Amino acid sequence: MDYNFQPKMIGIICNWCCYGGADLCGVSRFQYPPHIRLIRVMCSARVDLLHIVRAFTNGIDGVFVGGCHLCDCHYVTNGNFNAFSMVQVGRKIMERIGLYPERLRLEWVSAGEGIRFANFMNEYSAEITKLGPLGKAEGMDDTTLAFKLEAVQKLIPYIKLVLTQRLHVPVRTEEAYQAFFTSDEFDRLFEELIADKMAISLITSLLREKSLSTGEIAETLGLSPSEVTRHIIGSSRQGLIRYDVNTKSYALS
């Protein structure tokens, strides 16, 4: 661990509960690290996956989303369930591109839980400090980190559509959401609907820089050559990627 490392962290928190808890924390003079910056939104449902990806792109080491307890949202739509879904998918994406999913956290805090807010902030700060700097701690250089995050960002409109149409949980209860997002069905749908598209986006982002062989793509992305070949065949049929006979490598069409 680098004991001189001070993480850059932000919290995007709802106005009605989590921000109230943060305010009570301050009034009560409970202490938490000063390097965590808070951004207030009216509901945790307003937090977009794009906000998360942009934060990491700008060098933030840890992001947490804070809202009302489930089924205690101040809006009839119970928007915090949307935040729950978004964070589960976001953490899965981070894991897939080689980032520690623990860098993205979700926490429910009521306006009367000032001490709980302080305890969480201290615990979360210690966890991110232990993980280390974004990318470097995962053994990833800045260039690789940037192109992976760029590839994810391009897919966000599609991912949001998948969230609302295919990863929708019909019953808004904590038990139903916990059960779905820890199920084999969720894993299957993620692989089918998001992981494949993300792999193609990563491959095309790589090939934008230079032509590469199947082995070079596989090594850079941590995929098997057979996986890369499968994605390249599909992309070639769509006219996105072409094979250069002279260099024996693939390039963007």
Backbone torsions as a table, in degrees:
resi	resn	phi	psi	omega
1	MET	NA	138.3	174.5
2	ASP	-88.0	106.7	-175.0
3	TYR	-73.4	-10.2	175.8
4	ASN	-91.5	-5.6	-178.0
5	PHE	-75.4	126.3	173.9
6	GLN	-118.4	113.0	-173.9
7	PRO	-69.3	152.0	171.0
8	LYS	-95.2	122.3	-173.6
9	MET	-137.0	145.1	173.3
10	ILE	-132.2	151.8	173.1
11	GLY	-123.5	128.3	176.5
12	ILE	-106.3	111.0	-166.5
13	ILE	-127.7	150.0	-176.9
14	CYS	-75.2	148.9	-175.5
15	ASN	-65.3	-36.1	-165.3
16	TRP	-86.0	-35.0	-176.0
17	CYS	-116.6	-62.9	-173.7
18	CYS	-64.6	-39.9	177.8
19	TYR	-67.0	-35.2	175.2
20	GLY	-63.1	-39.5	176.5
21	GLY	-64.4	-39.3	178.1
22	ALA	-65.7	-39.8	179.0
23	ASP	-64.7	-43.9	177.8
24	LEU	-63.1	-37.0	177.4
25	CYS	-58.4	-44.3	179.7
26	GLY	-68.6	-44.7	179.7
27	VAL	-60.7	-38.1	-178.7
28	SER	-82.0	-2.8	178.9
29	ARG	61.6	33.5	170.6
30	PHE	-75.9	141.2	-173.2
31	GLN	-98.2	139.4	168.7
32	TYR	-148.1	161.4	-171.8
33	PRO	-56.6	137.0	-177.9
34	PRO	-75.3	-10.2	-177.2
35	HIS	-85.8	5.9	175.7
36	ILE	-97.2	120.5	-179.8
37	ARG	-100.4	136.7	-177.4
38	LEU	-106.8	137.8	176.0
39	ILE	-120.6	123.9	-176.4
40	ARG	-94.8	131.2	173.4
41	VAL	-126.8	162.2	-175.2
42	MET	-70.7	-28.4	179.2
43	CYS	-152.0	147.3	178.6
44	SER	-62.7	-20.2	176.6
45	ALA	-66.3	-17.1	179.4
46	ARG	-77.2	-10.4	179.6
47	VAL	-77.4	122.5	-176.9
48	ASP	-101.9	149.3	175.8
49	LEU	-58.5	-29.5	177.6
50	LEU	-62.4	-38.1	177.3
51	HIS	-60.4	-41.6	-178.3
52	ILE	-65.1	-48.5	-177.6
53	VAL	-64.5	-41.1	178.9
54	ARG	-64.3	-37.0	178.0
55	ALA	-61.4	-46.6	179.1
56	PHE	-67.2	-36.0	177.4
57	THR	-61.2	-33.8	-179.3
58	ASN	-88.4	12.4	172.1
59	GLY	90.5	12.3	176.2
60	ILE	-72.5	133.5	-176.1
61	ASP	-87.4	-22.0	-179.1
62	GLY	-155.1	138.3	179.5
63	VAL	-129.6	131.0	171.9
64	PHE	-125.0	147.7	178.0
65	VAL	-110.3	128.0	-178.5
66	GLY	-121.5	137.1	-179.7
67	GLY	-149.7	-175.3	175.3
68	CYS	-67.6	156.8	174.4
69	HIS	-59.7	147.1	178.9
70	LEU	-56.1	139.6	-176.2
71	CYS	69.4	11.6	176.8
72	ASP	-125.7	21.9	-179.9
73	CYS	-66.8	147.5	-179.9
74	HIS	-80.4	-1.1	178.8
75	TYR	-117.5	147.0	-174.8
76	VAL	-65.2	-20.2	-179.6
77	THR	-77.5	-7.4	-176.0
78	ASN	50.2	57.7	-173.5
79	GLY	-62.0	-20.7	-178.3
80	ASN	-66.4	-18.4	173.5
81	PHE	-67.2	-33.2	175.8
82	ASN	-64.5	-40.7	177.7
83	ALA	-63.4	-39.8	178.8
84	PHE	-58.4	-48.9	-178.9
85	SER	-63.0	-44.6	-177.7
86	MET	-61.3	-42.0	-178.4
87	VAL	-68.7	-39.6	179.3
88	GLN	-61.4	-43.6	178.6
89	VAL	-69.1	-40.4	179.3
90	GLY	-60.0	-43.2	179.0
91	ARG	-65.7	-36.7	178.6
92	LYS	-65.5	-40.3	178.6
93	ILE	-65.1	-44.5	179.8
94	MET	-58.8	-44.1	178.6
95	GLU	-61.1	-38.8	-177.5
96	ARG	-67.7	-33.3	-179.0
97	ILE	-93.4	6.9	172.7
98	GLY	94.2	14.4	176.1
99	LEU	-101.4	148.7	177.0
100	TYR	-65.4	120.5	-179.8
101	PRO	-65.0	-19.3	179.0
102	GLU	-64.3	-13.9	178.3
103	ARG	-68.7	-19.5	177.7
104	LEU	-111.6	121.5	-176.5
105	ARG	-126.3	154.4	175.3
106	LEU	-126.4	133.0	-178.1
107	GLU	-142.7	138.3	176.6
108	TRP	-102.1	126.7	-179.3
109	VAL	-138.9	128.6	176.3
110	SER	-86.7	167.1	-177.8
111	ALA	-64.7	-19.7	-178.5
112	GLY	-97.4	7.6	-175.3
113	GLU	-108.7	56.4	-180.0
114	GLY	-61.5	-43.7	-178.6
115	ILE	-69.0	-35.0	177.2
116	ARG	-66.0	-39.3	177.6
117	PHE	-61.0	-47.2	-179.9
118	ALA	-62.0	-43.6	-178.9
119	ASN	-63.6	-42.0	179.1
120	PHE	-64.1	-44.5	-178.2
121	MET	-61.9	-41.8	178.3
122	ASN	-65.4	-42.7	-179.8
123	GLU	-66.6	-42.6	-178.1
124	TYR	-68.3	-40.5	177.5
125	SER	-61.3	-42.4	179.1
126	ALA	-63.8	-37.9	-179.8
127	GLU	-66.1	-44.8	-179.6
128	ILE	-68.0	-38.1	177.0
129	THR	-61.0	-40.4	179.3
130	LYS	-67.3	-36.6	179.2
131	LEU	-65.3	-40.9	180.0
132	GLY	100.6	-177.5	-176.6
133	PRO	-61.4	143.0	178.5
134	LEU	-56.6	131.6	178.1
135	GLY	84.8	-59.3	-178.6
136	LYS	-60.5	-40.2	179.8
137	ALA	-66.2	-26.0	179.1
138	GLU	-91.3	4.3	-179.4
139	GLY	75.5	31.7	-175.3
140	MET	-119.1	130.6	177.6
141	ASP	-78.2	168.8	-174.7
142	ASP	-61.9	-37.9	-178.6
143	THR	-65.4	-45.6	179.4
144	THR	-63.9	-43.6	178.5
145	LEU	-59.8	-44.7	-176.9
146	ALA	-63.6	-43.7	-177.0
147	PHE	-72.2	-30.8	177.0
148	LYS	-67.8	-43.4	178.4
149	LEU	-67.1	-35.3	177.2
150	GLU	-63.9	-41.6	179.8
151	ALA	-63.1	-40.5	177.9
152	VAL	-65.9	-43.5	-177.1
153	GLN	-59.4	-37.4	179.5
154	LYS	-64.5	-26.0	-176.8
155	LEU	-91.1	-5.5	-171.9
156	ILE	-57.8	-44.3	177.1
157	PRO	-57.1	-40.5	178.1
158	TYR	-66.8	-43.4	-179.3
159	ILE	-62.1	-39.6	178.6
160	LYS	-63.6	-37.0	176.7
161	LEU	-66.0	-42.2	177.6
162	VAL	-61.4	-41.2	179.8
163	LEU	-58.6	-43.0	-176.0
164	THR	-81.4	-29.7	-173.4
165	GLN	-99.1	-40.1	-172.6
166	ARG	-112.5	-22.2	179.4
167	LEU	-108.5	26.8	-179.0
168	HIS	-80.9	129.5	176.5
169	VAL	-98.5	118.3	-172.4
170	PRO	-66.9	-28.9	-177.1
171	VAL	-106.5	120.9	-176.8
172	ARG	-89.7	76.3	172.4
173	THR	-131.1	155.2	-179.9
174	GLU	-61.3	-39.7	-178.4
175	GLU	-63.2	-42.7	-178.2
176	ALA	-65.7	-42.3	-179.5
177	TYR	-69.2	-42.3	177.8
178	GLN	-61.4	-43.3	-178.2
179	ALA	-63.9	-43.6	-177.0
180	PHE	-68.3	-46.8	-173.3
181	PHE	-79.8	0.0	171.2
182	THR	-114.2	11.9	-174.4
183	SER	-94.2	161.4	174.1
184	ASP	-65.0	-30.4	179.5
185	GLU	-64.0	-42.2	176.9
186	PHE	-62.9	-43.6	178.8
187	ASP	-59.5	-42.1	-179.4
188	ARG	-64.3	-46.4	-179.1
189	LEU	-65.6	-37.0	178.6
190	PHE	-62.8	-45.4	-180.0
191	GLU	-63.4	-43.2	-175.0
192	GLU	-72.5	-41.5	-170.1
193	LEU	-99.0	-28.3	-173.6
194	ILE	-117.7	-48.5	-173.8
195	ALA	-59.6	-43.3	-179.9
196	ASP	-64.2	-44.6	178.8
197	LYS	-63.1	-37.2	-179.2
198	MET	-68.6	-38.8	178.2
199	ALA	-62.4	-42.3	178.8
200	ILE	-64.6	-41.2	178.4
201	SER	-62.7	-40.5	177.9
202	LEU	-65.3	-42.0	-179.6
203	ILE	-63.6	-45.9	-179.5
204	THR	-66.7	-33.5	176.5
205	SER	-64.8	-39.7	177.3
206	LEU	-63.7	-46.3	-175.2
207	LEU	-72.2	-13.9	175.8
208	ARG	-66.9	-28.4	-178.9
209	GLU	-82.6	-42.8	-179.7
210	LYS	-168.2	165.1	177.6
211	SER	-73.6	142.6	-177.7
212	LEU	-140.8	154.0	174.8
213	SER	-84.0	169.0	177.6
214	THR	-57.8	-44.5	-179.1
215	GLY	-63.3	-40.0	179.8
216	GLU	-66.6	-40.1	177.6
217	ILE	-64.1	-45.7	-178.9
218	ALA	-61.2	-43.2	-178.9
219	GLU	-65.5	-41.9	-178.7
220	THR	-67.0	-40.3	-174.8
221	LEU	-94.1	-6.1	-179.1
222	GLY	70.9	29.0	177.5
223	LEU	-106.1	163.0	174.9
224	SER	-80.3	151.5	177.8
225	PRO	-55.6	-34.7	180.0
226	SER	-67.2	-37.6	176.9
227	GLU	-64.1	-44.7	179.7
228	VAL	-61.3	-44.0	-180.0
229	THR	-60.3	-42.6	179.7
230	ARG	-60.6	-44.4	-179.3
231	HIS	-69.5	-36.8	-179.3
232	ILE	-67.9	-39.2	178.7
233	ILE	-60.4	-45.8	179.2
234	GLY	-63.9	-40.9	-179.6
235	SER	-70.3	-34.0	178.3
236	SER	-65.8	-39.7	178.8
237	ARG	-63.7	-29.1	179.0
238	GLN	-87.5	-1.2	178.3
239	GLY	80.0	18.1	-178.3
240	LEU	-87.4	-33.0	-174.5
241	ILE	-129.5	142.6	177.3
242	ARG	-127.0	156.0	178.4
243	TYR	-99.7	128.0	178.5
244	ASP	-95.3	110.1	-176.4
245	VAL	-64.3	-37.4	-176.7
246	ASN	-65.0	-45.0	-178.0
247	THR	-94.6	-7.7	-176.4
248	LYS	52.6	47.3	180.0
249	SER	-144.2	171.4	-178.8
250	TYR	-105.6	148.6	178.8
251	ALA	-143.9	163.5	175.7
252	LEU	-69.9	142.6	179.7
253	SER	-71.0	NA	NA
